[in-house]
Amino acid sequence: MSFSIQQYPFDNTLESTIIENHRDFLNWPLVYFLEENKSREAYVGETTDVLNRLKSHSKTEKKQKLTTVNLILSDKFNKSATLDVESNLIRYISADGMYSLQNGNLGISNHQFYQKKEVYWEQFKDIWTELRSLGIARHSLDYIDNSDLFKYSPYKSLSKEQISGLKMILQCLLDDNAKVSLIEGGAGTGKSILAIFLFKLLKTDLNDFNYSDFDEQDEELFQILKDVKAKYGDLNMALVIPMASFRKTIANVFKNIKGLSQKMVIGPSEITKQKYDLLIVDEGHRLRRRVNLGSYFGTFDKNSELLGLDKMTTSELDWIQLQSDKSIIFYDQFQSIKPSDTTPESFYALKHLPSTRNEKLSTQFRVRGGNQYVKLVHQLFDKGELTEQNRQNLGFYDFKLFDDLNEMLGQIHLKEKQKGLSRMVAGFAWEWISKNDRSKFDIVIDDTALQWNSTVTDWVNSPNAINEVGCIHTTQGYDLNYTGVIIGPELDYDFETNQLVVYKEHYKDKNGKNSISNPEDLLDYVINIYKTILLRGIEGTYIYVCNPNLRKYFAQFIQSFKNSKDVVKNYAIVDAPNEFTVPYYDLEIAAGQFSDLQSVEEIKYIELKDIANSADYFVCKVVGESMNKVIPNGSLCLFKKYSAGSRNGLITLVEGTDIFDSETGANYTIKEYSSKKVTDEEGWQHEEIILKPLSTQSFEPIVLRDEETMDFRVIGVFEKII
């Protein structure tokens, strides 16, 4: 789709310049980017009345500092499209790090509209490429997608559930009876995102919100925010993060956001320096007490004395309450992993004070397996009732148990190449000997030798992280795409008692066990560690278990990973359909159209019990070598029926009279899809479609041009080999 980016000085000549050069766009939807190159400040907006909108901006003190306007113009824009481009630019420019945005973080669009994915997302990618060539953007979209600046940016289009959570938290601030608001939420329920989003909301001038574009939910949220600001004014506040590594990551996020500062992100020991109107605490379960503190004992004692508290009985949770008029504390009792963490009893006591307001977050936003996967993880360790449905209803979440650590290591490296942010993580069952001698290995299992993380600060994003193994202390709070978890020799299973057991001598975190005399207490901490790291992976989690008994126990409930030489069938071919079946088409029955296969009377069905919405899928037996890098000859493959959305870069089953597959002699084929589009007065159309083989052998791509692209359809998108 055609577009142009026109750059002009943001001065008193702008109005006449736009009238002279862009008369057709005076009352047309467009997107604009105001910038000042030296200070690197910017503002992103969209409008259908460009002259009035820019004139209005020129009268505001903050916008007067901006010197250049970039107009993003397209005769194919509509209001929905410009709202979408605006919100994407805000999200990606903020995370790119080149500019500090003046925008407020409300009114960021996330609605669906006609051809959003198949046309306008492709256009946005081209716009971003052009912005990179102009020096306005620096990184690729793929790079930004995996960055912490993007994942933890307050410039996000929140889901309905997250907006409800945000309104609930703002209501806590309006509650005169609530000195403390305890917000309980499990791993992946978006606690950190809400904490950061809330902080940015409260630190943004109301005039910086583009509320002309608010939807109904935004307006309600904005009204509550106005009430909070009217009640408190400019709050003296800080975001408290107990874990040093995660604290530095979020401080870097704050450094790149207009109106925020990395000094606003503090550790618990810093809150003794002054009193605050409001303290927002993320990962509150990691606030400490006076147990196994190592070098922190001295600071803890000094701070306790400074606050007039008994160092033997106080905790950082008490400090929060003493040093703030109001506090919002996000916590999860199942992520308490050390004796130094504030006790559940302390939270229980706080929870039941009349001055405490208790709220809960329940929707899972991190892992694609959703609440079902979270439930399964808890049941595995808590001896909950594990049913067939619990084990199978994970959608396409990639959850596998490995018998071979080298094999799991290989898969994590593969996922790192494909997706990025894939890491090995282990329980604390090995000494950190490589800390002082990088020639030595810490984790040695059979013929596999690995080293612990070489840095404790922001290890997940460090250059050599893919070749190292992280621990709970370097991964808690972080999102990963794939996690390979090594469950060490400290945890086992006793089939006689049907109980998990912990071996204290194999647990190597000295500060995590020295004061513990009851094995049950240590077992609880170790279980919480594994629950926490098993909930890091967005798209998948792989597990290797050191102890044979525990591996045998897990194997009852987790599907084993098998290489292509040793595949275990997780399907059955049946003659009649049922609620778990999808149609099965054998592409060896070649020639003609794919529709001929669909009309065969004696069609078979494949029963797949790990699939939801089975009506959206079908299975094909793929023949030939043209896709053997991904799909070996003779594989049974699951396809999702194609309805809408971009196909570029996807493996697709396509059909057309001008298609001829040399291996099957048919008018359909399976190839990687890419296309080029052009626009004219009738809209957009394909100029060229390329169907690319992915093979170790020599196969030519199928190229369709002009009229050949007309009689063409995408039937399905490849999901996986079954």
Secondary structure, 3 states (H helix, E strand, C coil): CCCEEEEEECCCCHHHHHHHHCHHHCCCCEEEEEEECCCCEEEEEEECCHHHHHHHHHCCHHHHCCCEEEEEECCCCCHHHHHHHHHHHHHHHHHHCCCEECCCCCCCCCCCCCCHHHHHHHHHHHHHHHHHHCCCCCCCHHHHHCCHHHHCCCCCCCCHHHHHHHHHHHHHHHCCCCCEEEEEECCCCCHHHHHHHHHHHHCCCHHHCCHHHCCHHHHHHHHHHHHHHHHHCCCCEEEECCCHHHHHHHHHHHHCCCCCCHHHEECHHHHHHCCEEEEEECCHHHCEECCCCHHHHHHHHHHHHHCCCCCCCCEHHHHHHHCEEEEEEEECHHHCCCCCECCHHHHHHHHCCCCEEEEEECCCCCCCCHHHHHHHHHHHHHCCCCCHHHHHCCCCCEEEEECCHHHHHHHHHHHHHHCCCEEEEECCCCCCHHHCCCCCCCEEECCEEECECCCCCCHHHCCCHHHCEECHHHHCCCCEEEEEEEECCCEEEECCCCEEEECHHHCCCHHHCCCCCCHHHHHHHHHHHHHHHCCCEEEEEEEEECCHHHHHHHHCCCCECCCCCCCCCCCEEECCCCCCEEEEEECCCCCECHHHHHCCCCCEEEECCCCCCHHHEEEEECCCCCCCCCCCCCCEEEEEECCCCCCCCCEEEEEECCCCECCCCECEEEEEEEEEEEEECCEEEEEEEEEECCCCCCCCCEEEEHHHHCCEEEEEEEEEEC
